[in-house]
Amino acid sequence: MSNSELQVSKKLVGGMVIAGILFILLGAFSKIMHFNFGGELLTFGLFVSGVSWVIIMADILQQELINKGFWILSMFILPWLTPLLYLFRRNHLIQFDASAFLNKDHQA
């Protein structure tokens, strides 16, 4: 596996993040309105969000990223928003080989 590949498809994880957020919102609304299935929707949304959170946190820890500490801290402060933002910004955050930067500086 190359350094820049996710362990799971980026589209699948993105869909899990969005589905988890939607199920949490729908479940919370259902609980407020006292519908019978609100608890199940909320539980399912939390489970899906938790699984996607673990997948993305593992990817953040595995990759060499720009501002890795910021992304790890953000995962704990904004656990529902950060995974979505990370998936959009992931390719831009992955650092290139440090030797490529050094060779470029010496050529100039």
PLY file of the C-alpha trace (Angstrom):
ply
format ascii 1.0
element vertex 108
property float x
property float y
property float z
element edge 107
property int vertex1
property int vertex2
end_header
0.00 0.00 0.00
1.44 3.34 -0.96
1.70 6.17 1.51
-1.18 8.15 0.03
-3.88 5.45 -0.17
-6.69 5.16 2.36
-7.23 1.70 3.82
-10.88 1.98 2.75
-12.28 3.79 -0.29
-12.43 7.56 0.15
-15.97 7.61 -1.26
-17.10 4.93 1.18
-15.64 6.73 4.20
-17.08 10.05 3.00
-20.48 8.42 2.61
-20.18 6.96 6.09
-19.36 10.38 7.57
-22.30 12.05 5.84
-24.69 9.18 6.62
-23.61 9.18 10.25
-24.26 12.91 10.59
-27.64 12.61 8.88
-28.73 9.66 11.03
-27.64 11.47 14.19
-29.64 14.56 13.22
-32.66 12.49 12.21
-32.42 10.40 15.38
-32.13 13.49 17.59
-35.13 15.07 15.88
-37.08 11.84 16.27
-36.23 11.67 19.97
-37.35 15.28 20.45
-40.63 14.55 18.67
-41.00 11.28 20.70
-41.13 8.99 17.68
-40.68 5.29 18.44
-37.58 4.77 16.28
-35.56 7.81 17.40
-33.26 5.87 19.69
-32.40 3.32 17.03
-31.60 6.01 14.46
-29.43 7.86 16.94
-27.59 4.69 17.93
-27.00 3.72 14.30
-25.77 7.22 13.46
-23.36 7.21 16.41
-22.06 3.77 15.41
-21.47 4.75 11.77
-19.85 8.03 12.81
-17.66 6.24 15.33
-16.43 3.71 12.78
-15.65 6.42 10.23
-13.94 8.49 12.96
-11.66 5.54 13.84
-10.80 4.93 10.15
-9.91 8.58 9.60
-7.96 8.88 12.87
-5.92 5.81 11.88
-5.21 7.42 8.51
-4.14 10.69 10.14
-1.76 8.84 12.47
-0.36 6.73 9.63
0.31 9.52 7.12
2.96 12.21 7.23
0.77 15.29 7.14
1.26 19.01 7.32
-0.05 20.16 10.75
-0.70 16.61 11.98
-1.15 17.82 15.56
-3.85 20.26 14.49
-5.83 17.50 12.76
-5.53 15.13 15.72
-6.67 17.86 18.13
-9.49 18.84 15.78
-10.72 15.25 15.67
-11.37 15.48 19.42
-12.73 19.05 19.48
-15.02 18.82 16.41
-15.53 15.07 15.91
-18.43 15.45 13.44
-16.95 18.18 11.23
-13.24 17.34 11.09
-13.54 13.96 9.30
-15.47 15.58 6.47
-12.98 18.44 6.14
-10.05 16.03 6.35
-11.37 13.93 3.48
-11.68 17.02 1.28
-8.20 18.32 2.20
-6.37 14.97 2.51
-4.43 15.00 -0.75
-3.19 18.55 -0.11
-2.06 17.70 3.41
0.16 14.75 2.60
3.73 15.92 2.69
6.04 15.09 -0.12
9.38 13.44 0.49
11.65 15.82 2.39
14.57 14.95 0.11
12.61 16.26 -2.88
12.40 19.65 -1.19
16.10 19.58 -0.30
17.12 18.71 -3.87
14.92 21.47 -5.22
16.52 24.03 -2.87
20.05 23.00 -3.87
19.28 23.30 -7.58
18.15 26.91 -7.31
0 1
1 2
2 3
3 4
4 5
5 6
6 7
7 8
8 9
9 10
10 11
11 12
12 13
13 14
14 15
15 16
16 17
17 18
18 19
19 20
20 21
21 22
22 23
23 24
24 25
25 26
26 27
27 28
28 29
29 30
30 31
31 32
32 33
33 34
34 35
35 36
36 37
37 38
38 39
39 40
40 41
41 42
42 43
43 44
44 45
45 46
46 47
47 48
48 49
49 50
50 51
51 52
52 53
53 54
54 55
55 56
56 57
57 58
58 59
59 60
60 61
61 62
62 63
63 64
64 65
65 66
66 67
67 68
68 69
69 70
70 71
71 72
72 73
73 74
74 75
75 76
76 77
77 78
78 79
79 80
80 81
81 82
82 83
83 84
84 85
85 86
86 87
87 88
88 89
89 90
90 91
91 92
92 93
93 94
94 95
95 96
96 97
97 98
98 99
99 100
100 101
101 102
102 103
103 104
104 105
105 106
106 107
